[in-house]
Amino acid sequence: MKIGPSAAVDLARFARPEPELEVLYGLPRKVMFCRKCNMSNQQPMSSNEYAHGAGSTKTTMAFDAGGVCHACNFNALKETGEIDWAERERELIELCARYRKDDGSYDCIVGGSGGKDSAMQSHLLKYKYGMNPLTVTWSPHLYTDIGWKNFQNWLHKGGFDNYLYTPNGRIHRLLTRNATINLLHPFQPFILGQKTFVAKMAARLNIPLIFYGEMPGEYGEQISHKTSSYASRDQKVESEGFSLDYLGGKDLRDALLGGKKIGEYVDEGVPLVDLMSYLPMDPEVLYRKGIEFKYLGYYKKWVPQEAYYYAVEHTGFEANPVRTEGTYSKYNSLDDKVDGFFYFTRWIKFGVGRAMMDSAQEIRNHHITKEEGIALMNRYEGEYPARYEREFLEYVGMTQDEFLATCDRFRSPHLWHVVDGEWRLRYRPD
């Protein structure tokens, strides 16, 4: 990719001797790639979005002494005798029996968009394990045609009740623009909704059990395969892996949205009520109501490709008719026109793009080889998401030159350098 048009980027930062190169975001100075799946040790793990500022440091993918990433080691456990999947299913049956209701009310809640994972998850719970789930959806920024179709198929062909929540569009655009300018993180407002909306609906409707899908250890979060819960029971402290984001004792005005303090929005005339959708609920409410959080992926062996086939058969899920930009797949993260820019900006900041993430996952599940993964990355990694560029730039109120110049400001010199007038990553898996 050619250098952006901004003169604000100090190219001298990218031309110093390697030991002196600046490292942004607290990333490891030494770049490594997993010897099994090619995943980079620059891959960030989830973090508290309310503390996410331009200078925030990231926790990154852990590697063992043999150069294998935590995600590979976690996924490998699914294939060994260490996990008794028959026993895990018995645990699930007992859990469902404990919470199942026969009075016509909902006994569990599932968040999702009608993608392959939420479709399989909700369908299994309702039609195999006899639960009465309510599905809830935090709306994408900008629905794609295939995303909206799959959402409708999920409900009408799969057969589910659903609450679709669409936040204030003007505020959502404002937060997305600020998150792009301040954090190069255009997906943050959507992620905030994903992390807060399900719990809020469970509390509001007194639904005692929340199911999430695959375990975050599958993507490298530091969580034991013996942990079935999404978050700590009292919701006040982070458990191993990631938990729901809370203000962590911060004054509400000092919490960040889009890299900007809430107090600043209010001082500029944004009503606090318009921001409340993005904020966490009081953890005491969850504790008092006894709401439990569970991963279905703890009880059931989770294989993304199998989730795709299951969703096609049972809920009418359809793959994208065209290849997803930045990767080779057609069935992952299809519903939002901003989605491609989320993965593109991650590649800019961390050198980890969509093709690396997709291929690493498929290598861990034995669908492709390490060598095939490298070939796919060489072909698609870092591809600019041009298909929905016009809609995205209009949404965040930027020109292409402004967006690309913003991208250049967020490149870490230890990852990037300029060769023949173009940005190139210093390191690639081999």
C-alpha positions, 0 to 999 in steps of 0.5 A: 500500500502506498504512503498516505497523503499526510505530511504529518507522518514522521518517516524518520521514525521508521528508518532508525536502527531496529533496536531503536525503532518505536513500539506502539501499544505495548506490543512485543518488540520481537515479532514471532509467528506460531510455528503451527498456525502462523499467528503473530505474537502481536495479536491483541487480546480483548481489553476493557473498552472504557479504558481504551485510549490512544496510548493504551497498551495491549495484552497480546497472544502468549507463546510457549517455549516451543514457539506455539501460540496459546490458541493452538495449545487450547484447540489441541485439547479438543482432540485429546482425551483430556476433555470428555465430551460425553461428560461435558454434554451430560453437564449441559443436560443437567444445566438445562434441566436446572434452568428450564421453564415450563410456564411459557417464559424464557429460560435463557438468552442468546445474543447474535446476528443470525451468523453461523455461530449464533444460529447453531447455538440458539438452534441446538439449545431450543431444538435439541436441549429443549430450552426456551431461548430469547435471541437478542441483537445489537444492530450492525452499523450498516447492514449488508444485504446478505447480513439482513437476509441471514438475520431474517432467515435465522428468525423465520426459518430457524424459528426464534423470538428476537429483540433487535436494538438499534442505537441512536444513529446520530450518536453511533456515527459520532462515536464511530468517527471518534473511535476511527480518528482517536483509536483507529478502531471503527468497530468499537461502538458495535463491540460495546453493544455486543458486550453490554446488550445481552446482559442488560436484556437478561436483567430487564426480563429476568432471564437467569441464564446467558449463553455465549458461543465458542470459548475465547481460549480458541482465539488465544485468551488466557482461559482454562479449558475447565472454565465454563463461565463467561465472567466471574460470578459476582461480576466485580473482578475480571476472571481468567480470560476476558469478562464483561467490561466495567468502569472499574471504579472510574467516575462516569465522566472519565470513562472513554467512548471512542477514545474521548471522555464521556464528560467531554461529550456531555459538556459539548451538548450530548445528552447523557441518556444518548450514551447510556446504551453503550455503558455497562449496567450495575454489576450488583444487579447481575449479582442480585438477580443471580444471572449466570454466564456460560459458554456453549463451547465448553460443553460442545466441541466447537468447529467453525466450519461445522457451525456453518454447515449446521446453520445452512441446514437448520436456519437457512444461512447463506454464504456471501455470494462474493469473497470477503475482502482481506481474506478467502472465506465467504461465511464469516462476519458478513452482516456489517459494511464496516466489518472490513474496515475493522479487520483492515485497521487491525492489520495496520495497527498490529500486522494481523489481518483477516486472512491470518486470523481465518487461516490460523483458525482453519489450520487449528481445526485441520482444514488447511495446512500451515503452508496453505495458510501462508499462501492464502495470506500472501494473496489476500492479507491486507487487501483494502476493503473497497466494496463498501468504501463509499458507505463507510467514508460517508458514515464516518465523515472522512475522505479517502485521503483523510482515512489513509492518513489516519491509518499511517499515524497508527502504524508502529515503526517496529512493524512497518517500513517504506520500500520503494514508496510503499508501506510494507510489513517488516516480518511475515511468516515463513 
